[in-house]
Every structure is written in C-alpha cells, then in structure tokens.
Amino acid sequence: MNTHFTKFIGIAAIAITGLGAMPVAAAPSVSAGSFIGASDHITTGGVQVVKTADGGALVILDTDFSLDGAPDPRVGFGSNGTYVDASDLGELQEISGLQIYKVPPSVNVEDFNEVYIWCLQFGVPLGVAALS
C-alpha cells in the first residue's frame, strides 16, 4: 500500500467516526481528483470519493483544499462539464482545509465523473475536479 493511500485510510476512519456509525470496507473504493478553478475563481486541492461498506459514500475535500471565496458555494457532482443540481451535498463548510460530506442515498456516485464547487446564487462553477 502506498503512503498516500495509507494516510487517506486514516482520514477516512476519522471522518466516518465523526459522522456516526457507518460501516467501512477494509479497502474502500476510492476515486480522486484535483480541483481546477472556474469562472475566474481560484480553487485548488484534492478531493476523494469513498464508497462505504453499507453502500453509502463520502466526499472528502483534502487538507490542501482552497477556494478564494464566493457567495453561496455548494459541493456537488457533475459529468462531462455539466453540474447536476440534484447532486447537491450542501453548503461548503469552509473555504479551505479538510471537509467531509455524506452523500445521500438518492445520489449514485457512479453516475458522475466530476466533483464541483458550485455557486448556487449565480449558477456557475467555482471549481471542478475530474475523478479517476
């Protein structure tokens, strides 16, 4: 196991403990990416999507995550350059640092290949991370 993945497992365990009882697979399924700013905003840092043993999922913005600021930023998913409103995971908790978002059962992470930081007020992307 590489060092990055080992560190990730530690973060995921903390995140899941903080969200309450949520079973975690021994080796969670992970997709990851790095944010690229959009709409003249600077958005940087990594993001990971972790599937849990109970069929749920978490979106984890890494410790290096940063947004330069914007009104009404949200976290959600999209595909091939298009944000999907129904995938909204809620308001961005902080403009920088480690953050964890629980994906509701109504959102199937397999349907998406991007994570967005989205400005709800103006309907524009603030940052997009392609997942692989």
Secondary structure, 3 states (H helix, E strand, C coil): CCHHHHHHHHHHHHHHHHCCCCCCCCCCEEEEEEEEECCCCCEECEEEEEECCCCCEEEEECCCCEECCCCCEEEEEEECCEECHHHCCEECCCCECCEEEEECCCCCHHHCCEEEEEECCCCEEEEEEECC
